[in-house]
Amino acid sequence: MFGILVKQFTNCRLGMMSWGLTLMIAAAQRSGLSNAMFVCVTLQLLYIAKFFCWERGYLQTMDMAHDRAGFYICWGCLVWPPAVYSSPALYLVHHPHSLPAWAYTEATYESADGIQRVNLLLASGFGGAGAALPFCSGTAGSSLVVPSCSIRPFLTLFLLVFVTILLWHRMYRDEERCRRKYGKDWEAHYRKVPCNPVCLLNEPESGHDRRDYRHRGSSGAT
């Protein structure tokens, strides 16, 4: 229309730019920029920057190459990005808060040369779940491979069973190694955050140490 690509004008120039502009206006509403607003706005602005760096590729997508420039696409691109996509930042304008600071445990250990050193162990946020990722990703990958085989199910299930036992045992060995390395500091860290899927799924009873709970099944053998 009049030498203008209507879909590019509404989608890219008006829709995406108004989204970024709304984010910056939301961030400027208060004198101090909270870390929650900073994270919210920065992540979305990075996405918008990526969009414009890849704009030529976007023009080849189904929306731009095949859909008509009608009410569906034009109204959606003019209203949805500034009104809906920026809603988290708009919410923070009226309900400001700050993200909690990450908590750490200072764990001392003695290096091979006899020097006392200190490591910081993450005790909040991603600290507990991160320890379970190798186990979860490994077992999930094996469980996706197994259904591809429709014959001799025992042989195919053996892979999943073996990987599960292997990774589970590896987590326990890693935990015991950390306990020997850090001693009492590891016990203090362990009380703050569970460090394996067993404790993530089975919380100890009140008044019991997580270590006692975890070793409850093996206490009779020792």
N, C-alpha and C positions, 0 to 999 in steps of 0.2 A: 504494500500500500504506500503510494507516493515515494517509492524507492526505499522504504523502511521495512526491515524484517520484523513484523509485529511480534512474533513469538520471542525473538531475541531481545527486543526492546522491553516487553513486559516481564519476561522471565529473568533476564540477566541485569538489565539496566535499572528497572524499577523494583522488581521483587527482591533480588539478592542484595542490591545496594541499600534498599530501605531496611532490610533485615540488619545489616551491619550498622546502619545509622541508628536504628532503634536500640541496638546493644550499647553503642557508645553514649547515647542519651541516658539510658538507664544507669550506666556506670557513673555518669557525671551528676546524678541527682543528689548525691550526698557528698559531704566534704571529704570524708575518709573512705577509701576504697577497701572494703573487707576482703579477706583472702577468698571467701566463698564467691563473691562477685567477680573477683579477678580470675579465678579458675573458670567460672561459668562463661564470662565474656571472652576470655582468651581462647578457650577451646573452640567456641563457635566462630570467632574471627579467623582462626586458623583454617577451619573448614571452608569459610567463605573465600579466603585467599587461595586455597587449593582449587576451589571451583573456577575462579577467574584465570588461574594458571592453566587450567585444563579446559577453558571455554571452547576452544576449537573442537575438542573431543566431545563436549556436551552437545554441540550442534549436530553430531552424528547419531545421537541417541533416538529412541523411538518417539519420545515426546516432541522432539524438534523436527525429526525427519518425516514422520508419518501422521501425527495427530494434527487436526485442524486448529487454527487459532480462533477457537470459539470461546463461549462463556466458561466452559469447564476448565480449560487450561489458563485462560487469561485471568479470570476471577481468582482462581486458586493461587496463582503466582503473585498477584497483586495484594492479596489479603493474608494468605496463610503464613508466608515467611515473617513479615513484620508483626503479625498479631499472635500467631501460635508458636512459631519456632523460637521467638524471643521471649516467650512467656516465663521461662525459668528466671531470666534476668529481671523481668518486670515484677515477678513475685518477690525477688530479693530487695527490690526498691521499697516495698511496703512491709516486708518481713525480714529486715536485715539480721544477719548472724554471721559468726565466724566459724570456720572449720576448726575442730580441736587440734591442738599441736600433737605431733607424733610423740609417743612415749618410748623411751629406750631403757634398756637395762645395761648398766656398765658391768661387764664381765671381765675379770682379770684372769690371766693365765701365765704360765711360765714357758717361755720359748725354749728351743733346743739349746741356745747358748746361755741359759740360766737367767735371762732378763725378764722381769715382770712387765707384761704388756696388757693393754686394755682394748677390748672390742666392744662395740655398741650393738646390742641385739634388739631388733625391732619388736616392741611389745604391744603395739596397737595397730588398728587398721588391718593391713595386709599381713601382719606378722604370723597369725595362726594359719590362715588359709594358704599362704604361700608355701608352707611346708608340705601341704597335701597335694599341690599341683603335680609334681612328678608322678605320684601314685595315681592320681585321677586321670591324667593324660595318658599314661601308659596303659592302664586297664581299659580306658575308653577306646584307645586305638585298637587294642586287641579285640575288644567286643565288636568293633565294626568290621574287622577282617573275618571273624568266625562265621557270620551268617552268609558270606559269599560261597561257602562250601555246603552243598546239600547232601553229600554222602559221607558215610563214616563219621557220624557226629562226635564219637568219643575222641577220635584223633584230632579233630578240629578244636574241640573244647579243651583239649590238653594245653594248647597254647595259652588260652585265657587263664586257666587255672595256674599254670606255671608262672606267667607274668605277674599275676596277682600275688602269689606267695613270694616271689622274688622281690617285688617292690615293697611289699609290706614288711618283709624281713629287713630289707635295706633301710627302711625308715627307723626301725628299732635299733639297728646297729649304729646309724648316724646319731640317734638320740643318746645312746650309751656313750658314744665317743665324746659328745658334747658334755655329758655329765662328768666324765673323767677329766676332761680338759678344764672346765670352768668351776667344778665343785659346787660350793654353796651358792655362788652367783647364778649357776644354771638352775638350781632349785628355786631361787627367788624369781627368776625369769619364767620358770615353768608354772609357777603359781599365778602369774599374771596372764598368761596366754597359753592355750593348748597347742602342742607342737606336732600332733599327728592326728589322722582321721579318727582314731579310736576315741580320743578325748573330745574331738569335735562332735561326734555323734553320741557319745555317752558321757554326760557330765557327772562328776562325782557327787555323792551325797554331801549335804552341808556338814561342815566340820571335819571332812576327810581331805587329806592331801591328795593331789592328783597323782603323785608318784605312788602312794599307797594303793590308790584305786587301780592304776595301770598294772601294778604287779600283784594284784589280789589273786589272779589265777595261778601265778607261779610261786606264791609264798609257801604253799604246802610242800613243793618239791625242794625248797631250800631250807 
